[in-house]
Structure formats: C-alpha cells, structure tokens
Amino acid sequence: MSHVPNERGRPHEPTSAKTMLRRGAVPFLCGLLALGLLAFIVQNSQQASVHWLAWTYTAPLWVDLIAPAILAVLVAGLITLLISRRRRRKSR
C-alpha cells in the first residue's frame, strides 16, 4: 500500500477512527452546548433584582445564574493551579 505524500512531502498517514470521531463529535457537542445555552438565555431573559451584602442590582436572570458559575470555575481553576505548583516545588 503506497502512501500519497502531503503538501510537505511526507507520506500521508491514514486517519484513525478515534481521530475521525473527535473531529465529528467535538463540533457536534459544542453545537449542542451552544443551542442549550441559547435556549437557557431565551427562557430566562426576565429581569431579576439581586441583593448581595450591601449591593442591589437588576440584571437578566440568565446573567445572575451564569456569572457565579463562571466565577466558581475560574476560582476552582486558580486553586488547582496553585496546588499543582506547590506540589511540583515540594517534589524538587
């Protein structure tokens, strides 16, 4: 079986089933997530008043629900990064 060279002159490797699945599955799942997020935003577009500590503000409900979730993910990522750096330093 001869391999046809690609644009760089290297033999073109056959694509594995795993790679083909990733190429098709990842965009499909991202599209589903985007549609789900769009439906969530449309269904939760009414204004909501939020009272937190000394502050009061009004924003669409979807903002009030998604903003803390994004903040929580960012804080968790930062904590994970700090813990992994500390472990690396201790292992040296």
C-alpha positions as CSV (number, residue, x, y, z in Angstrom):
1,M,0.0,0.0,0.0
2,S,1.6,3.3,-1.1
3,H,1.1,6.5,0.8
4,V,0.4,9.6,-1.1
5,P,2.7,12.5,0.0
6,N,1.1,15.5,1.6
7,E,2.0,19.1,0.9
8,R,5.2,18.8,3.0
9,G,6.4,15.8,1.1
10,R,5.8,13.4,4.0
11,P,3.6,10.3,3.5
12,H,0.0,11.0,4.3
13,E,-0.9,8.8,7.3
14,P,-4.4,7.2,7.3
15,T,-6.8,8.8,9.7
16,S,-7.7,6.7,12.7
17,A,-11.3,6.1,13.7
18,K,-10.6,7.8,17.0
19,T,-9.4,11.0,15.2
20,M,-12.4,10.9,12.9
21,L,-14.7,10.6,15.9
22,R,-13.1,13.5,17.7
23,R,-13.3,15.7,14.6
24,G,-17.0,14.9,14.3
25,A,-18.0,14.6,17.9
26,V,-16.4,17.7,19.3
27,P,-18.0,20.2,17.0
28,F,-21.3,18.4,17.3
29,L,-21.2,18.5,21.2
30,C,-20.1,22.2,21.1
31,G,-23.1,22.9,18.8
32,L,-25.4,21.2,21.2
33,L,-24.0,23.1,24.1
34,A,-24.4,26.4,22.3
35,L,-28.0,25.6,21.4
36,G,-28.7,24.6,25.0
37,L,-27.2,27.9,26.3
38,L,-29.2,29.9,23.8
39,A,-32.4,28.2,24.9
40,F,-31.4,28.9,28.6
41,I,-30.8,32.6,27.8
42,V,-34.1,33.0,25.9
43,Q,-36.2,31.3,28.6
44,N,-34.5,33.3,31.4
45,S,-34.5,36.8,29.9
46,Q,-36.7,38.4,32.5
47,Q,-35.2,41.0,34.9
48,A,-34.3,39.9,38.4
49,S,-33.3,42.0,41.4
50,V,-30.3,40.7,43.3
51,H,-29.5,41.8,46.9
52,W,-26.0,40.8,48.0
53,L,-24.3,42.2,51.1
54,A,-24.7,46.0,50.7
55,W,-25.3,46.0,46.9
56,T,-28.5,45.7,45.0
57,Y,-28.7,45.4,41.2
58,T,-31.1,44.4,38.5
59,A,-30.0,42.2,35.6
60,P,-31.4,39.5,33.3
61,L,-31.9,36.2,35.2
62,W,-29.5,34.3,33.0
63,V,-26.7,36.7,33.9
64,D,-27.5,36.2,37.6
65,L,-27.2,32.5,37.1
66,I,-24.3,32.1,34.7
67,A,-22.0,34.8,36.2
68,P,-21.5,33.0,39.6
69,A,-21.0,29.7,37.8
70,I,-18.2,31.1,35.6
71,L,-16.7,32.8,38.6
72,A,-16.7,29.4,40.5
73,V,-15.0,27.7,37.6
74,L,-12.3,30.4,37.4
75,V,-11.7,30.2,41.2
76,A,-11.5,26.4,41.1
77,G,-9.0,26.5,38.2
78,L,-6.9,29.0,40.1
79,I,-6.9,26.9,43.2
80,T,-6.0,23.8,41.2
81,L,-3.1,25.7,39.5
82,L,-1.7,26.9,42.9
83,I,-1.9,23.4,44.4
84,S,-0.2,21.8,41.4
85,R,2.6,24.4,41.5
86,R,3.1,23.8,45.3
87,R,3.3,20.0,44.7
88,R,5.9,20.5,42.0
89,R,8.0,22.7,44.2
90,K,7.9,20.2,47.0
91,S,8.9,17.3,44.7
92,R,12.1,19.0,43.6
